[in-house]
Amino acid sequence: MTSPGIAARTAPFLRACLDCMGGNLVGVYLHGSAAMGCFHPARSDLDYLVVLRDEPADPVKRRFLDRVVELHRAGPAKGIEMSAVTESVCRHFVYPTPFVLHFSAAHLEAYQADPAGYLLRMRGADPDLAAHFAVTRQRGQVLFGTPIRDLFAPVPDAAYWDSIRLDIQDAPARIQAQPLYLTLNLCRALAWRRERRILSKAEGGAWGLAHLPAGFHPLLRTALADYRGETAAYDSARLPQFARYMLAQLSEPD
């Protein structure tokens, strides 16, 4: 069940979905940190899947994205990430998964600069959706519409693993720039690889403290403190060492 605080944050997005999509709307689903009980306004975004019967026309997409951009600007600090998909790919999983619309903070300037061009480009197939579907199926929350297990087919392990692997495969090169994101994501990737557990970032960090060598514990505690919004100073030399170690562990056979 959605907590009262999260319900208040998600209600305007749901209203935008209902107003713009009307009878084409199958369901609206919350996933990510807000669904898993570790949302932090300064560190987390709000992650949504919008499921539609059919792909909407461009004018409908435009009205909807204009509403989403308004809500994105209103907060939380990292804003909104949203993917819209059709009902058919939820019931009959496809990988990489087709989508009909997407928005995140990384795309705000592109949408504002050329809305028509953005709508043309922002449809296709996205490997990330395998992970989003799997998280939604196991730990997501229904904001509106069809119950999750009645709509989302299971995601095959191979597709889920490929989805998360693509997100972390260049971690040694990126971890200095994204220490919080990659430190905790590497932990939850290894937790899935070893135990088939789908964890939040915070849960991934806690799993790392319980299962990884003690030499990495200060780094994990720093990342968890950072995630909680506390001042955190990372050991810059340790970050790439950690990333290389984790990728080596992740490359071992099941």
N, C-alpha and C positions, 0 to 999 in steps of 0.2 A: 504494500500500500504506500502511496506517495505521502511523504510527511507534509504537515501544513505549510512549512516554510517553502519547500520545493513546489508544492501545489500552487502557491501564490506566484512563484516565479514562472511556472509553466503555463498558467491560465491564459496570459495574453497571446502566447504562441498558438495554443489550441484554438482560441477565438479567431485568429488570423486564418488558420486552416479551415475552420468551419465556414467563415465568411467567404473565403475565396474559392474553396473547392466544392462546397455544398454536397450534393448527392454523389459526387465522384469519390468522396473520401471513404476509404475502408477503415483506416485506423491511424492513430498517432501514438508513437511509442518513444519513451525516454530510455536511453541507455547511458553508459559512461558513469562518471563519479556520482552524479546526482541520483542515479538509480541504485547505486551500490552503497549509498550511505556515507560517502566521504567527500561530498562537495565542499569546496572552499571558494568563497566569492572572489578572492584575489588570485586564485591559482587554477580554477576550473572553468570550463565552458559548459554550456548546456547542449547535450547531444540528442538529436531527434532523428527518427525515421518516420517519414510520412508515406503511407501506402495508399495508392490510388487505383481505381478500377481501370482507368485508361489514362494515357498521357494527355495532359491538358493542353489547350491551345496557347500560343505565345502570349496573347493579351492577359490570360488568366495567370500564367507564370509571372508576368511582369507585375501585376497587381499584388500577387503573393510575395514576391521578392521585395517589393517596396515596403510592405509591412514587416517582413523579416529584418530588413536593414534598420528600420526604426527600432525594433526590439533589440537588435544587436547593439546599437549605440546606447541603449538604455541600460545595458549591463546584463550579466556580470562582467568583470574586467576583461575576460577572454572571449566574451560574447557567445555567439550561437554557431554550432555546426549542424547542418541539416542536409539530409539526402532524401529525395522523393523517388520512390520506385513503384512499379506496378504490382498489383496483386499476384499476377501470374508467376513472377520470379521469386516471390516469397513462398508460394505453394509448391513450386517446382524449381528448386534451387539451381542456379546457373553460376558457373565461375569462369572468368571474372564476371561479377554481377552487373547487369545493366541498370542504369539509373536514368531518370528523365529530368532531374534538376538537382543541383547541389549548391550549397553556400557555406562559406566559413570566413573567418577573419582574413585569411590569406587572399580571398577573392574580392574583398570589398572594393578596392580601388578599380579593379577590372570591370566590375559591374557598374560602378558609378561613371566610369569613362565611356563605356560603350554598352548600354543595356541590351540592345538588339543583338550585337555580336556575341555578347556573353551568353544569351539564351541559345544561340546557335551552337556555341562551343560546349556548353555545360550540359551535355547529355552524352552517354556512351556506356562504358563498362569500367568498373573500379574494383581492383582486388581488395581494397580496404573493406568493402562491404561484407565480405565473408566474415571478418572479425566482428563487425558491427552486428550482423545477423546472429552470430553465435552468442555474443554477449546479451543481446536482446532476448534470445530464446531462453537463456539460462538465468539471466538476472535483470532483464528489462522490466519496465512498468508500462501498463496500458493507461494512456491518458484519454483515449477515446477509441471505441470500435471493437473489432473482433479480438477475442482472447488470443494471446501470443501463441500458445501451443496449437490452436486451431488454424493459425495462419502461416506460421513460419516452419518450413520443413527443416529437419536436422541439417546442419552444415557438416559435410564430410571432414574428417580429421585432416586429410591432405590439403584441402582448400583452406581450412583455418590456419594450418601451419604455414602454408605458402604466404598467406596474407600477413601474418605477423612477422615472418622471416623477412619479407621485402621491406618492412618498416625499420628493421634493426640491422640489416646486413652491412651497412656502412657506418655502424656506430663508432668505431675508433676515430674516424675522420670528423664525425659530427658531435661527439659527446662534449667537447670543450664548449661548443656554442649552445648545446641543449643538455646541460648536465642533469637537471631534474628529470626531464622527460625520458631520456635514454637510460639513466641509472635505474629508475624504477620500472621502466618497460622491459629492460633486459631481465630483471628479476621475475616479473610475471610471465615472461616468455619461457624462462627455464622452469618455473612452477608448472606451466602447462605441459611442457615437454616431458618432465619427469612424472607428473602426477595427474595430468589432464584436468587441472584446476584452472578455472577462469577467475582471475583476481583483479581487483582495482589496483591502481598505482600504489596506494597506501598499503594495501594488503600484500602487494608484491614486495615492497620494502621490508615489511615484517617477516615475510617468508624468507627473504634473503638473510636477515639477521639470524634466523633459526637454522639455515641450511648451508650458508656459504662460509668460506674461511674467515677467521676472526680478523685477519689483516684488512679485510674490506669493510668491516663493521663501522669504523668511523665515517667512511664515505657514505654508507647507507644511512647512518644516523643524520648526516648532514643533509642528504636528499629528503629524508622524511621531515626534518625541521623546516627545510625550504618549502615543502609541500604544505605544511601547516601555517605558512606565512611568517615564520621566524627568520631572523637574520642568519644567513648561512654562508660560510666561506669554504669553497671546495678546494681540495688538494689537486691542483691542476696536473701534477705528474701522475697521480694515482688514477685519474679518470680514464685515460687510454689503456692503462694496464688492466683496469677492471673490464673495459669493453672487450679487449682481446681475450681475456680469460673467459668471459661469459660466452663469446662466440665459439670458443673452443669447446666449452661444455655443451653448447647447443648443437654442435656438429656431431657429437657422439651418437651412435645408434641408440634407438629406444631399447 
